[in-house]
Amino acid sequence: MIADKDRQILRGLAGRVGEIAELPEMEARRRRWYDFNALKPERPLVLCFPEGAWGELLPSSVLQCGDERLRNWEWTLRGKLYWWEKIRDDNALDPWFDLNWVYSLGDYGVEIPYHHGENRGSYTWEPPLRHLDTELDKLHFRELRVDHQTSALEMDLASELFGDLLPPRRRASFFWTMGLTWEAIKLVGLENLMLLMLDEPANVHRLLAWLRDEHLQLLDSIEAQGLLTLNNGQNDVGSGGVGYIGELPQKDWQPGSPARLIDMWGFAESQETVGVSPAMFGEFVFPYQLPLLEKFGLNCYGCCEAVHARMEYIRRIPRLRRVSVSPWCDQEIMAAELGGKCIFSRKPNPSLVCMGFDERAIREDLARTLRIAGKGVLEIIMKDTHTVENDPERIGRWVRIALEEVEKYMSRA
């Protein structure tokens, strides 16, 4: 039984979100993204994802629902309202309430003991594989189990509570990256993986080939079960960016049918291997990512790693559309590499927002990116902000400054 108070809270929030999503401005924002992702930008676009700083912007103390099942929904709705009222970047809002499947994914057949710090701090773990030559056989493929009954009950509850104001829809999310290297590192350790590339290259190839095959099996299983949904709307894609695109799904997709991988955005990165040479990336990492990315309709690549030295490989990805240009990337090289044929997804250094707030430094950083990449297809995305030092206004201030710098650039262009 849902308490009247909880029902009223959720209906009030959902109604406000639904009204915002139907504003004429929101349709204009969506159209801007459709054009942008089609490589026809009106102007550089600005996004900001508070990520780890959300706890300082929208702490759990603001939640009013008494039912623990509903507090996550309340937080999601309040987050959308906070974005519209306080952040106001170039993102858009769709008139839906998205629900993922309720599922479990299992493990690789070995235990990975984690030791976590407090307050979102760091953690350590003990890699379970010490001798790849003899222990790789311990692994087995993960098994996806979807709880269809609970998933349906959640959908029914959302429909009953506020479906007339903000209809719920299924939006599946079973994976983020096809990068593989983080999975390898969980099994053998970060430093050890790099050493094994030198000491036991054949075993590293065996491990990455196994992970490739495991991921391929998982993708095929999800697709065969009809569990995939499109990510061509107000979906986060890659390591930043918004999914609106008219090229997906494929023309032969039937409305109402499950999505296929070829109807979706895909993504891979290899942040953990920044310490290896481009040649070693090309030998040990990229060949195993490529068969996974080939399954998707459009692809994004890169996150926090500096990819400028790896572009000879990355440019081989089929249907590549978005490449991350991290704070450690050479922007001039990336502008020349991408050349307006792929989205230049710039990620400014989050320390500009997380550790003090120097407006002059922020403006100089933005202006430099605009000078280098503004004539291409440029998005500027502030993310990885794990704190704002309890100064929530910084997020909105950064967005306003970024939009001002874009406007200055456009007035001179």
C-alpha positions as CSV (number, residue, x, y, z in Angstrom):
1,M,0.0,0.0,0.0
2,I,1.4,3.4,-1.1
3,A,0.9,6.2,1.4
4,D,-1.1,9.2,0.2
5,K,1.8,11.4,1.1
6,D,4.3,9.5,-1.1
7,R,1.7,9.4,-3.9
8,Q,1.2,13.2,-3.7
9,I,5.0,13.8,-3.6
10,L,5.7,11.7,-6.7
11,R,2.7,13.0,-8.7
12,G,3.7,16.6,-7.9
13,L,7.3,16.0,-9.1
14,A,6.3,13.9,-12.1
15,G,3.8,16.5,-13.2
16,R,6.4,19.3,-13.1
17,V,8.9,17.2,-15.1
18,G,6.2,16.3,-17.7
19,E,5.3,20.0,-18.1
20,I,9.0,20.9,-18.7
21,A,9.5,18.1,-21.1
22,E,6.6,19.4,-23.3
23,L,7.8,23.0,-23.5
24,P,8.4,24.2,-27.0
25,E,12.0,25.0,-26.0
26,M,12.6,21.4,-25.3
27,E,11.7,20.3,-28.8
28,A,14.1,23.0,-30.1
29,R,16.8,21.5,-27.9
30,R,16.2,18.0,-29.2
31,R,16.4,19.2,-32.8
32,R,19.6,20.9,-32.0
33,W,21.0,17.6,-30.8
34,Y,19.7,15.7,-33.8
35,D,21.5,18.1,-36.1
36,F,24.7,18.1,-33.9
37,N,25.0,14.3,-33.8
38,A,24.5,14.3,-37.6
39,L,27.6,16.5,-37.8
40,K,25.6,19.6,-38.7
41,P,26.2,21.8,-35.6
42,E,24.4,25.0,-35.1
43,R,27.1,25.9,-32.5
44,P,29.3,24.2,-29.9
45,L,27.2,22.6,-27.3
46,V,27.7,22.6,-23.5
47,L,26.9,19.8,-21.1
48,C,27.5,19.3,-17.4
49,F,27.1,16.1,-15.4
50,P,27.6,16.6,-11.7
51,E,28.2,12.9,-11.1
52,G,30.0,12.4,-7.8
53,A,29.0,15.9,-6.7
54,W,25.3,15.2,-6.8
55,G,25.4,14.3,-3.2
56,E,26.3,17.9,-2.4
57,L,23.8,19.4,-4.9
58,L,20.9,17.1,-4.0
59,P,21.6,15.3,-0.7
60,S,19.3,12.5,0.5
61,S,18.1,14.8,3.2
62,V,15.8,16.5,0.6
63,L,13.9,13.3,0.0
64,Q,10.4,13.2,1.6
65,C,9.0,9.8,0.6
66,G,8.7,7.4,3.4
67,D,8.8,4.3,1.2
68,E,12.4,3.2,0.5
69,R,11.2,1.7,-2.8
70,L,10.1,5.1,-4.0
71,R,12.9,7.3,-2.7
72,N,15.1,6.5,-5.7
73,W,12.3,7.6,-8.0
74,E,11.8,10.7,-6.0
75,W,15.5,11.5,-6.3
76,T,15.5,10.9,-10.1
77,L,12.6,13.3,-10.5
78,R,14.1,15.9,-8.2
79,G,17.4,15.6,-10.2
80,K,15.6,16.4,-13.5
81,L,14.0,19.5,-11.8
82,Y,17.3,20.5,-10.4
83,W,18.9,20.3,-13.8
84,W,16.2,22.5,-15.3
85,E,16.2,25.1,-12.5
86,K,19.9,25.3,-11.6
87,I,22.2,23.7,-14.2
88,R,20.5,24.7,-17.5
89,D,23.1,23.3,-19.9
90,D,22.3,22.3,-23.5
91,N,20.7,19.0,-22.6
92,A,17.1,18.1,-23.2
93,L,14.4,16.3,-21.4
94,D,12.1,13.6,-22.8
95,P,8.5,13.2,-21.5
96,W,9.1,9.8,-20.1
97,F,10.1,8.1,-16.8
98,D,12.7,5.5,-17.7
99,L,12.8,2.1,-15.9
100,N,15.6,-0.4,-16.4
101,W,15.0,-4.2,-16.1
102,V,15.6,-5.7,-12.7
103,Y,18.4,-8.1,-13.3
104,S,21.5,-9.8,-12.0
105,L,24.6,-10.6,-14.0
106,G,26.5,-13.0,-12.0
107,D,30.3,-13.2,-11.9
108,Y,33.3,-14.8,-13.7
109,G,33.5,-17.7,-11.4
110,V,36.1,-16.3,-9.0
111,E,35.6,-14.1,-6.0
112,I,37.0,-10.5,-6.1
113,P,37.3,-9.2,-2.5
114,Y,36.9,-5.4,-2.3
115,H,37.9,-3.2,0.6
116,H,36.1,0.2,0.5
117,G,37.0,3.4,2.2
118,E,34.4,5.7,3.7
119,N,32.4,8.5,2.1
120,R,32.8,7.4,-1.5
121,G,36.6,7.0,-0.9
122,S,39.0,4.8,-2.7
123,Y,39.0,1.0,-2.5
124,T,41.4,-1.9,-3.0
125,W,40.9,-5.5,-4.1
126,E,42.7,-8.7,-4.3
127,P,43.0,-9.9,-7.9
128,P,42.0,-13.6,-7.9
129,L,44.2,-14.7,-10.8
130,R,47.9,-15.1,-9.9
131,H,49.0,-17.5,-12.5
132,L,47.3,-17.0,-15.8
133,D,49.0,-20.0,-17.4
134,T,47.1,-22.4,-15.1
135,E,44.2,-20.4,-13.6
136,L,42.4,-19.0,-16.7
137,D,40.3,-22.2,-16.7
138,K,38.7,-21.1,-13.4
139,L,36.7,-18.5,-15.3
140,H,33.2,-19.0,-16.7
141,F,30.9,-16.6,-18.6
142,R,28.6,-14.5,-16.6
143,E,24.9,-15.4,-16.6
144,L,22.3,-12.8,-17.1
145,R,19.1,-13.3,-15.1
146,V,16.2,-10.9,-15.6
147,D,13.5,-10.7,-13.0
148,H,10.6,-10.2,-15.3
149,Q,8.0,-10.3,-12.6
150,T,9.5,-7.6,-10.5
151,S,10.3,-5.5,-13.6
152,A,6.6,-5.7,-14.6
153,L,5.5,-4.8,-11.1
154,E,7.7,-1.7,-11.1
155,M,6.3,-0.6,-14.5
156,D,2.7,-1.1,-13.2
157,L,3.4,0.8,-10.1
158,A,4.9,3.8,-11.9
159,S,2.0,3.7,-14.4
160,E,-0.5,3.7,-11.5
161,L,1.2,6.4,-9.5
162,F,2.0,9.0,-12.2
163,G,1.7,7.5,-15.6
164,D,-0.9,10.0,-16.7
165,L,1.6,12.8,-16.0
166,L,4.9,11.2,-17.0
167,P,4.5,7.8,-18.7
168,P,7.0,5.1,-17.7
169,R,8.9,3.3,-20.5
170,R,11.5,0.6,-20.5
171,R,15.0,1.7,-21.2
172,A,17.5,-1.1,-20.7
173,S,21.1,-0.6,-19.5
174,F,23.1,-3.8,-19.1
175,F,26.6,-2.4,-19.9
176,W,28.5,0.8,-20.2
177,T,31.7,0.0,-22.0
178,M,33.1,-2.7,-24.3
179,G,36.6,-1.6,-23.2
180,L,37.6,-5.0,-21.5
181,T,40.7,-3.7,-19.8
182,W,39.0,-2.8,-16.5
183,E,37.5,-6.3,-16.4
184,A,41.0,-7.7,-17.0
185,I,42.5,-5.6,-14.3
186,K,39.8,-6.7,-11.8
187,L,41.0,-10.3,-12.4
188,V,44.8,-9.8,-12.5
189,G,45.6,-6.3,-11.1
190,L,46.5,-3.0,-12.7
191,E,50.3,-3.1,-12.4
192,N,50.4,-6.8,-13.0
193,L,48.5,-6.5,-16.3
194,M,51.1,-4.1,-17.6
195,L,54.0,-6.4,-16.4
196,L,52.3,-9.4,-18.0
197,M,52.3,-7.7,-21.4
198,L,56.1,-7.9,-21.2
199,D,56.6,-11.1,-19.2
200,E,53.7,-13.3,-20.5
201,P,52.3,-11.7,-23.7
202,A,50.7,-15.0,-24.8
203,N,48.7,-15.3,-21.6
204,V,47.5,-11.6,-21.9
205,H,46.3,-12.4,-25.3
206,R,44.5,-15.5,-23.9
207,L,42.9,-13.4,-21.2
208,L,41.7,-10.6,-23.5
209,A,40.4,-13.1,-26.1
210,W,38.4,-14.8,-23.3
211,L,37.0,-11.5,-22.2
212,R,36.1,-10.6,-25.8
213,D,34.3,-13.9,-26.3
214,E,32.5,-13.5,-22.9
215,H,31.3,-10.0,-23.9
216,L,30.2,-11.2,-27.3
217,Q,28.2,-14.0,-25.7
218,L,26.6,-11.5,-23.3
219,L,25.7,-9.1,-26.1
220,D,24.2,-11.9,-28.2
221,S,22.2,-13.3,-25.3
222,I,20.7,-9.9,-24.4
223,E,19.8,-9.3,-28.0
224,A,18.4,-12.8,-28.5
225,Q,16.1,-12.4,-25.5
226,G,14.7,-9.1,-26.9
227,L,15.9,-7.1,-23.9
228,L,17.6,-4.2,-25.7
229,T,16.0,-0.8,-26.1
230,L,17.0,2.1,-28.2
231,N,19.4,4.8,-26.9
232,N,18.8,7.4,-29.6
233,G,17.0,9.9,-27.4
234,Q,17.8,11.6,-24.2
235,N,20.3,8.9,-23.3
236,D,23.8,9.4,-22.1
237,V,26.1,7.8,-24.7
238,G,29.8,7.1,-24.5
239,S,31.6,9.0,-21.7
240,G,29.5,12.0,-22.2
241,G,27.1,13.3,-24.9
242,V,23.5,12.8,-25.7
243,G,22.0,10.1,-28.0
244,Y,19.6,12.0,-30.2
245,I,20.2,10.8,-33.7
246,G,18.1,10.2,-36.8
247,E,20.4,7.5,-38.2
248,L,19.3,5.1,-35.5
249,P,17.6,2.7,-35.4
250,Q,18.2,1.1,-38.8
251,K,15.6,1.6,-41.5
252,D,14.5,-2.1,-41.3
253,W,13.7,-1.8,-37.6
254,Q,10.0,-2.2,-36.8
255,P,8.5,0.2,-34.2
256,G,7.5,-1.6,-31.1
257,S,10.2,-4.3,-31.7
258,P,13.1,-4.8,-29.3
259,A,16.2,-3.0,-30.4
260,R,19.2,-4.7,-31.9
261,L,22.8,-3.8,-31.3
262,I,23.0,-2.4,-34.8
263,D,20.2,0.0,-33.8
264,M,22.2,1.4,-30.9
265,W,25.2,3.6,-29.9
266,G,28.2,1.6,-28.7
267,F,31.2,2.6,-26.7
268,A,34.6,1.5,-25.6
269,E,37.6,3.0,-23.8
270,S,40.8,1.9,-22.1
271,Q,41.6,4.4,-19.4
272,E,43.6,2.0,-17.4
273,T,46.3,1.4,-20.1
274,V,47.5,4.9,-20.4
275,G,50.9,3.7,-19.2
276,V,51.5,1.5,-22.2
277,S,52.7,2.5,-25.6
278,P,50.4,3.0,-28.6
279,A,52.0,-0.1,-30.2
280,M,51.1,-2.2,-27.1
281,F,47.6,-0.8,-27.1
282,G,47.4,-1.8,-30.7
283,E,48.6,-5.3,-29.9
284,F,46.9,-6.2,-26.6
285,V,43.8,-4.1,-26.4
286,F,42.3,-2.7,-29.6
287,P,42.0,-6.0,-31.6
288,Y,39.8,-7.4,-28.8
289,Q,37.6,-4.3,-28.6
290,L,37.0,-4.1,-32.3
291,P,34.8,-7.2,-32.8
292,L,32.5,-5.8,-30.1
293,L,32.2,-2.3,-31.5
294,E,31.5,-3.8,-35.0
295,K,28.1,-4.9,-33.7
296,F,26.8,-1.4,-33.0
297,G,25.2,1.1,-35.3
298,L,27.3,4.1,-34.2
299,N,30.3,4.2,-31.9
300,C,31.9,6.4,-29.3
301,Y,35.5,6.0,-28.1
302,G,37.5,7.2,-25.1
303,C,37.0,8.6,-21.6
304,C,39.7,10.0,-19.4
305,E,42.7,8.6,-21.3
306,A,44.7,10.7,-23.8
307,V,43.7,9.1,-27.1
308,H,45.7,11.4,-29.4
309,A,48.6,8.9,-29.7
310,R,46.2,6.0,-30.4
311,M,44.2,7.5,-33.2
312,E,45.8,5.3,-35.9
313,Y,43.8,2.5,-34.3
314,I,40.7,4.3,-33.1
315,R,40.0,5.7,-36.6
316,R,39.5,2.1,-37.8
317,I,36.4,1.7,-35.7
318,P,33.4,1.3,-38.0
319,R,30.8,4.1,-37.8
320,L,32.8,6.1,-35.3
321,R,30.9,9.3,-34.4
322,R,32.2,10.6,-31.0
323,V,35.7,10.7,-29.6
324,S,36.6,11.8,-26.1
325,V,39.2,14.6,-25.8
326,S,40.2,14.4,-22.2
327,P,42.2,17.0,-20.2
328,W,45.4,15.1,-21.1
329,C,44.7,15.0,-24.8
330,D,46.6,17.2,-27.3
331,Q,43.7,19.2,-28.6
332,E,45.5,20.4,-31.8
333,I,46.3,16.8,-32.8
334,M,42.7,15.8,-32.1
335,A,41.2,18.7,-34.1
336,A,43.3,17.7,-37.0
337,E,42.5,14.0,-36.6
338,L,38.7,14.5,-36.3
339,G,38.4,17.3,-38.8
340,G,34.7,17.8,-38.4
341,K,34.0,14.2,-39.5
342,C,33.6,13.1,-35.9
343,I,32.4,14.8,-32.7
344,F,35.2,16.4,-30.7
345,S,33.9,15.6,-27.2
346,R,36.0,17.8,-25.0
347,K,36.2,17.2,-21.3
348,P,37.8,20.1,-19.4
349,N,39.8,19.3,-16.3
350,P,37.2,18.9,-13.4
351,S,39.7,20.4,-10.9
352,L,38.6,23.8,-12.3
353,V,35.3,23.2,-10.6
354,C,36.2,20.8,-7.8
355,M,39.2,22.6,-6.3
356,G,38.3,26.2,-6.0
357,F,36.7,28.2,-8.8
358,D,39.0,30.5,-10.8
359,E,36.7,32.1,-13.3
360,R,39.6,33.5,-15.3
361,A,41.3,30.1,-15.6
362,I,37.9,28.6,-16.6
363,R,37.3,31.2,-19.3
364,E,40.9,30.8,-20.7
365,D,40.5,27.0,-20.8
366,L,37.2,27.3,-22.7
367,A,38.4,29.9,-25.1
368,R,41.4,27.8,-26.0
369,T,39.2,24.8,-26.8
370,L,36.9,27.0,-28.9
371,R,39.9,28.4,-30.8
372,I,41.2,25.0,-31.6
373,A,38.1,23.0,-32.2
374,G,35.2,25.4,-32.6
375,K,35.0,25.1,-36.3
376,G,34.4,21.4,-36.1
377,V,31.7,19.5,-34.2
378,L,32.5,20.5,-30.7
379,E,30.8,19.6,-27.4
380,I,32.2,20.7,-24.1
381,I,31.3,18.4,-21.2
382,M,32.2,19.0,-17.5
383,K,32.1,15.7,-15.7
384,D,34.0,13.7,-13.1
385,T,33.2,16.3,-10.6
386,H,33.4,14.3,-7.4
387,T,33.0,17.3,-5.2
388,V,32.3,21.0,-5.4
389,E,33.5,21.6,-1.9
390,N,29.9,22.0,-0.7
391,D,29.4,25.0,-3.1
392,P,26.6,23.7,-5.3
393,E,26.4,27.0,-7.2
394,R,29.6,26.2,-9.0
395,I,28.0,23.8,-11.4
396,G,25.5,26.3,-12.7
397,R,28.2,29.0,-12.8
398,W,30.4,26.9,-14.9
399,V,27.6,26.3,-17.4
400,R,26.8,30.0,-17.6
401,I,30.4,30.8,-18.2
402,A,30.8,28.1,-20.9
403,L,27.7,29.3,-22.7
404,E,29.0,32.9,-22.6
405,E,32.3,31.8,-24.1
406,V,30.5,29.9,-26.8
407,E,28.4,33.0,-27.6
408,K,31.6,35.2,-27.7
409,Y,33.2,32.7,-30.1
410,M,30.2,32.5,-32.4
411,S,30.0,36.3,-32.5
412,R,33.5,36.4,-33.9
413,A,33.3,33.3,-36.1
